[in-house]
Amino acid sequence: MPDVTIVVATRDRAAELRRSLGRHTAPVIVADNASADGTAEVAEAAGARVLRLPRNLGAAARNAGVREARTRYVAFADDDSWWAPGALERAAEILDAHPRTALLAARVLVGEEERPEPVSEAMARAPLGRPEGMPGPAVLGFLACSAIVRRDAYLDAGGFSDVLHFAGEEELLALDLAAAGWDLAYVPELVVHHHPSPGGRNPAARRRREIRNALLTAWLRRPLPAVARMAAAALGTRDGRAGLAGAVRALPRLAGARRPLPPAVEAARARLAAY
């Protein structure tokens, strides 16, 4: 395997890891968010390097994995996903050939039926075009389970926010990479398989968390009128109001962290919002 490490952040998902870890084709670091179900032991038995975190950091657990990696590139996977054979080798070749690209987003196929993931289809249709020199359509978002990053660029951008925790945490990192001058591209020839578990999720709770995190991301990086429009829209539904309340409670932890995007990146983000 070329210069790639796979980082998996997980919590209490031993059964999922038993199914997925053997499918990886590169060294794996598992960042275990203080699991209590034997997740760490399952990962170690499968040959992964395990970081036993003292508490649940959510998506920010990936930061610990990236810091431990010693390869130029780091690919993310969830405990129920894996990269298709050959995808990581090809991703490393693309990143080698495009030194201004910090992140590649792969195409995701879901389940045994290999259904196209709607987010992947949306990235393929994104209105940002394909600027000269980029390996695929430009994006300002991605699915964490299907992204490979340039390690140094990721760390310089700060990685995933510990305040957002999980659900929609990708946008803030994407915006920060773009604000730092990096390219982000969707490359559909790269494929990731995702086999989500049928149970154990709370869709309403996740939707509230996604709204919360979208509002916090907007507060941190977007013009205040855009934040106001999003907050007003959230008031229209029960989940939206709950997400807005969660965002307000989190604001004290973000004091002084607001950093509006450069004009070109904000213009691209506004185009996505209008699409």
C-alpha positions as CSV (number, residue, x, y, z in Angstrom):
1,M,0.0,0.0,0.0
2,P,1.3,3.5,-0.8
3,D,1.7,6.2,1.7
4,V,-1.8,5.8,3.3
5,T,-3.2,5.1,6.7
6,I,-6.9,4.4,7.4
7,V,-8.4,6.0,10.5
8,V,-11.6,4.7,12.0
9,A,-13.4,6.5,14.9
10,T,-15.9,4.4,16.7
11,R,-17.8,3.9,19.9
12,D,-19.5,0.7,21.2
13,R,-19.6,-0.9,17.7
14,A,-17.7,-4.1,18.2
15,A,-20.0,-6.1,15.9
16,E,-19.6,-3.7,13.0
17,L,-15.8,-3.7,13.4
18,R,-15.7,-7.5,13.2
19,R,-17.3,-7.3,9.8
20,S,-15.4,-4.4,8.4
21,L,-11.8,-4.4,9.6
22,G,-10.7,-7.4,7.6
23,R,-11.7,-5.6,4.4
24,H,-9.2,-2.8,4.7
25,T,-6.2,-2.8,2.5
26,A,-4.0,-0.4,4.4
27,P,-2.8,-0.1,8.0
28,V,-5.7,0.9,10.3
29,I,-5.7,3.1,13.4
30,V,-8.9,2.8,15.4
31,A,-9.7,5.8,17.7
32,D,-12.0,4.2,20.3
33,N,-14.3,6.8,22.0
34,A,-14.3,5.1,25.4
35,S,-16.3,2.1,24.3
36,A,-17.7,-0.3,26.9
37,D,-18.5,-3.3,24.7
38,G,-15.1,-4.7,23.8
39,T,-14.6,-2.6,20.7
40,A,-10.9,-2.0,21.5
41,E,-10.2,-5.7,22.0
42,V,-12.0,-6.6,18.7
43,A,-9.9,-4.0,16.8
44,E,-6.6,-5.2,18.4
45,A,-7.5,-8.8,17.5
46,A,-8.0,-7.7,13.9
47,G,-4.5,-6.2,13.8
48,A,-5.4,-2.5,14.1
49,R,-3.5,-0.1,16.2
50,V,-6.0,1.2,18.8
51,L,-6.1,4.5,20.6
52,R,-8.1,4.1,23.8
53,L,-9.5,7.6,24.3
54,P,-10.6,8.5,27.9
55,R,-13.9,10.0,26.8
56,N,-16.2,10.2,23.8
57,L,-14.8,12.9,21.5
58,G,-17.2,12.2,18.6
59,A,-15.8,13.0,15.2
60,A,-12.8,14.8,16.8
61,A,-11.4,11.3,17.7
62,R,-10.2,11.2,14.1
63,N,-7.8,14.0,15.0
64,A,-6.0,11.7,17.4
65,G,-5.8,9.0,14.7
66,V,-4.4,11.4,12.2
67,R,-1.8,12.7,14.6
68,E,-0.6,9.1,15.2
69,A,-0.4,8.3,11.5
70,R,3.0,8.7,9.9
71,T,1.9,8.6,6.3
72,R,1.4,11.6,3.9
73,Y,-2.2,10.7,3.3
74,V,-5.0,9.5,5.7
75,A,-8.2,7.9,4.6
76,F,-11.2,7.9,6.8
77,A,-13.6,5.0,7.2
78,D,-16.5,4.4,9.5
79,D,-16.8,1.1,11.5
80,D,-19.3,0.0,8.9
81,S,-17.5,1.1,5.7
82,W,-14.4,0.2,3.7
83,W,-12.6,1.4,0.6
84,A,-12.9,-0.7,-2.6
85,P,-9.8,-2.7,-3.6
86,G,-7.4,-0.4,-5.5
87,A,-9.2,2.8,-4.5
88,L,-6.5,4.0,-2.0
89,E,-3.7,3.3,-4.4
90,R,-5.4,5.4,-7.0
91,A,-6.3,8.1,-4.5
92,A,-2.6,8.4,-3.6
93,E,-1.6,8.7,-7.2
94,I,-4.1,11.5,-7.7
95,L,-3.0,13.4,-4.7
96,D,0.7,13.0,-5.8
97,A,-0.3,14.5,-9.2
98,H,-2.3,17.4,-7.7
99,P,-0.2,19.0,-4.9
100,R,-2.8,21.7,-4.3
101,T,-5.5,19.2,-3.5
102,A,-6.0,18.5,0.2
103,L,-9.1,16.2,0.1
104,L,-10.7,13.7,-2.3
105,A,-14.2,12.6,-1.8
106,A,-15.0,9.1,-3.1
107,R,-18.3,7.8,-4.5
108,V,-20.2,5.8,-1.9
109,L,-22.2,2.6,-2.6
110,V,-24.6,1.5,0.1
111,G,-25.5,-2.0,1.2
112,E,-25.3,-5.3,-0.7
113,E,-27.4,-3.7,-3.5
114,E,-24.7,-1.0,-3.9
115,R,-27.2,1.8,-4.1
116,P,-25.7,5.2,-4.9
117,E,-25.4,7.4,-1.8
118,P,-27.5,10.6,-2.4
119,V,-24.7,12.8,-1.0
120,S,-22.4,11.4,-3.7
121,E,-24.9,12.1,-6.4
122,A,-25.3,15.6,-5.0
123,M,-21.5,16.2,-5.1
124,A,-21.5,15.0,-8.8
125,R,-24.0,17.7,-9.6
126,A,-22.5,20.5,-7.5
127,P,-22.6,23.9,-9.2
128,L,-19.0,24.8,-8.5
129,G,-17.6,23.3,-11.7
130,R,-14.2,21.8,-12.2
131,P,-11.5,24.4,-12.1
132,E,-8.4,23.9,-14.2
133,G,-5.9,21.5,-12.6
134,M,-8.4,19.8,-10.3
135,P,-8.9,16.0,-10.4
136,G,-12.7,16.2,-10.2
137,P,-15.6,18.6,-9.6
138,A,-15.0,21.1,-6.8
139,V,-16.9,20.5,-3.5
140,L,-17.2,22.2,-0.2
141,G,-18.4,19.2,1.7
142,F,-18.0,15.4,1.9
143,L,-18.9,12.3,3.8
144,A,-16.2,11.5,6.3
145,C,-16.4,7.8,5.7
146,S,-15.3,8.3,2.1
147,A,-12.6,11.0,2.2
148,I,-8.9,10.8,2.0
149,V,-6.9,13.9,3.1
150,R,-3.4,15.3,2.9
151,R,-2.3,14.8,6.5
152,D,-0.4,18.0,6.9
153,A,-3.2,20.1,5.4
154,Y,-5.7,18.4,7.7
155,L,-3.7,19.1,10.8
156,D,-3.0,22.7,9.8
157,A,-6.7,23.3,9.4
158,G,-7.4,21.9,12.9
159,G,-9.2,18.7,11.9
160,F,-12.7,18.0,13.1
161,S,-14.3,20.3,15.7
162,D,-14.7,18.9,19.2
163,V,-17.7,21.2,19.7
164,L,-19.7,19.8,16.7
165,H,-19.0,16.3,18.0
166,F,-20.8,14.4,15.1
167,A,-23.4,14.7,12.4
168,G,-22.6,17.2,9.7
169,E,-19.2,17.9,11.1
170,E,-17.6,17.7,7.7
171,E,-18.7,21.1,6.4
172,L,-16.6,23.2,8.8
173,L,-13.4,21.3,7.9
174,A,-14.2,21.6,4.2
175,L,-14.6,25.4,4.5
176,D,-11.5,25.8,6.5
177,L,-9.4,23.8,4.0
178,A,-10.8,25.9,1.2
179,A,-10.2,29.1,3.1
180,A,-6.6,28.1,3.5
181,G,-6.3,27.9,-0.3
182,W,-6.6,24.1,-0.8
183,D,-8.7,22.3,-3.4
184,L,-11.3,19.7,-2.5
185,A,-12.6,17.4,-5.3
186,Y,-15.1,14.7,-5.8
187,V,-13.6,11.8,-7.7
188,P,-16.2,9.1,-8.6
189,E,-13.7,6.6,-9.8
190,L,-12.8,6.1,-6.1
191,V,-15.3,3.9,-4.5
192,V,-16.2,3.3,-0.8
193,H,-18.7,0.6,0.4
194,H,-21.0,1.5,3.3
195,H,-23.1,-1.2,5.0
196,P,-25.0,0.7,7.7
197,S,-26.5,-1.4,10.5
198,P,-30.3,-1.6,10.3
199,G,-30.8,-0.6,14.0
200,G,-29.3,1.5,16.8
201,R,-29.8,4.9,15.2
202,N,-32.3,7.6,16.2
203,P,-33.1,9.6,13.0
204,A,-34.9,12.4,14.7
205,A,-32.0,12.9,17.2
206,R,-29.5,12.9,14.3
207,R,-31.6,15.4,12.3
208,R,-31.6,17.8,15.3
209,R,-27.8,17.4,15.7
210,E,-27.3,18.1,12.0
211,I,-29.4,21.3,12.3
212,R,-27.4,22.3,15.4
213,N,-24.1,21.8,13.6
214,A,-25.2,23.5,10.4
215,L,-26.1,26.6,12.5
216,L,-22.9,26.5,14.4
217,T,-20.9,26.2,11.3
218,A,-22.7,29.1,9.7
219,W,-22.1,31.2,12.9
220,L,-18.4,30.4,12.8
221,R,-17.8,31.1,9.1
222,R,-20.6,32.8,7.2
223,P,-22.0,36.3,7.1
224,L,-24.5,37.2,9.8
225,P,-27.5,37.6,7.3
226,A,-27.0,34.0,6.2
227,V,-26.9,32.9,9.8
228,A,-30.2,34.8,10.5
229,R,-31.9,33.1,7.5
230,M,-30.9,29.7,8.6
231,A,-32.1,30.4,12.2
232,A,-35.4,31.7,10.9
233,A,-35.9,28.6,8.8
234,A,-35.1,26.3,11.8
235,L,-37.9,27.9,13.7
236,G,-40.4,26.3,11.3
237,T,-40.1,22.7,12.6
238,R,-39.9,21.0,15.9
239,D,-36.5,19.4,15.0
240,G,-35.3,22.8,13.8
241,R,-36.3,24.5,17.0
242,A,-34.5,21.8,19.0
243,G,-31.4,22.1,16.8
244,L,-31.4,25.9,17.2
245,A,-31.7,25.6,21.0
246,G,-28.7,23.2,21.0
247,A,-26.7,25.6,18.9
248,V,-27.4,28.5,21.3
249,R,-26.3,26.3,24.2
250,A,-23.0,25.6,22.5
251,L,-22.2,29.2,21.6
252,P,-20.2,30.0,24.8
253,R,-17.7,27.3,23.9
254,L,-17.1,29.1,20.6
255,A,-16.3,32.5,22.0
256,G,-13.7,34.2,19.8
257,A,-13.8,31.4,17.2
258,R,-15.8,33.2,14.5
259,R,-13.7,33.7,11.4
260,P,-15.6,34.7,8.3
261,L,-14.6,33.0,5.0
262,P,-12.6,34.7,2.3
263,P,-14.9,36.3,-0.3
264,A,-14.3,33.7,-3.0
265,V,-15.0,30.8,-0.6
266,E,-18.2,32.5,0.7
267,A,-19.4,33.1,-2.9
268,A,-18.9,29.4,-3.6
269,R,-20.8,28.5,-0.4
270,A,-23.6,30.9,-1.2
271,R,-23.9,29.2,-4.7
272,L,-24.3,25.9,-3.0
273,A,-27.0,27.2,-0.7
274,A,-29.0,28.6,-3.6
275,Y,-28.6,25.4,-5.7
